[in-house]
Amino acid sequence: MKYCPKCQHQMNKDGHDSRSSRQMYKCKLCGHKTPNPLGFIADKKTGETDWREWSKHLQSGQDLHQKASRSQDKCEIKIETDSEYIIYQPMSDLHIGAIGCNYKQLEEFTNAILKVPDLYFSTCGDNTDNFNRFHNMLAIHQMQMSPEEQLKFFESWIEDTKHKFLFSTWGNHEEMEEKSSGVNSVKNILNRSLVYFNGIGVANLQVNEIEYTIAATHKTRFNSSFNKTHGLKQMARKELPNCDIYISGHTHDPAYEMSVERGTWQLFTVLGSMKSNDGYAKRYFTYWISNQMTAIVLNTRKKEFIPFLNLEQAFKYAGVKR
């Protein structure tokens, strides 16, 4: 018995091929002709795809994904205080675990955060060094702790500071783990208890009755060797025009600029890094690595935000006694 390879129905002999003289077979059901019929039949499963059915299933999966996600693009933060000023200290590129990390400065920042009542902070990514794959082994060998130890250190630090920790953004060093496995352990630690922006994020910070809008990201799409804050200003012009403060990190090369854009004052600040001694950066980026982090004083009684080169200057202006 011969069977049709298309419908598996019985085939009959149907003459010979004129070129090869091979025996031809014709299906009694579908009419298919072939010199190579099947010598057996099997209950081969046939698949069926209905795009509308799949669409409903995919939408359900999207809803479950959104329900499970702890990341966000916007947040509302409220601070009530009797003080005339609060101090906002954005930080970036801590690079915990690197042999070049300035742990003394990290301790000084942390002690100030814990001791000064109206001092709050955020981070803009690269919280840990987290080299697990890279094109230059020097960067990997300049880690003082393993990635696992870095996570434990960072998680312990968050436990001490989370009551002053407004939000955190993504970072490209956290991305290294994502590129290897799709997992981001730093992100998972942060968004269990804190506001986490998985890309560009906007924080609406309400201090008493005054609202300050902060746009933050780890790095921007645009860069200029003539103006360090160019990327943030382009982000403002192209995407988020109505924020008061724009913050990024990544370059380890700090700067800030107050500028009137669209008729209102806006602050653009690129943060430095606590990785103050980095052999890889000295080869490929710059000799001058700076750990300066712009400190910002926010008035609680009228809308006024004033940037300072460092936290000590902000303390002096706000009348904070240490």
Buried (B, 14 or more C-beta within 10 A) or exposed (E): EBBBBEBBEBBEEBEEEEEEEEEBBBBEEEEBBBEEBBEEEEEEEEEEEEEEEEEEEEEEEEEEEEEEEBBBEEBEBEBEEEBEBBBBBBBBBBBBBBBBBBEEBBEEBBEBBEEBEBBBBBBBBBBBBBBBEEEEEEBBEBBBBEBEBBBEBBBEBBEEBEEBBBBBBBBBBBBBBBEEEEEBBBBEBBBEEBBBBBEBBBBBBBBBEBEBBBBBBBBBEEEEEEEBBBBBBBBBEEEBEEBBBBBBBBBBBBBBBEBEBEEEEBBBBBBBBBBBEBBBBEEEEEEEBBBBBBBBBBBBEEBEBBBBEEBEBBBEBBEBEE
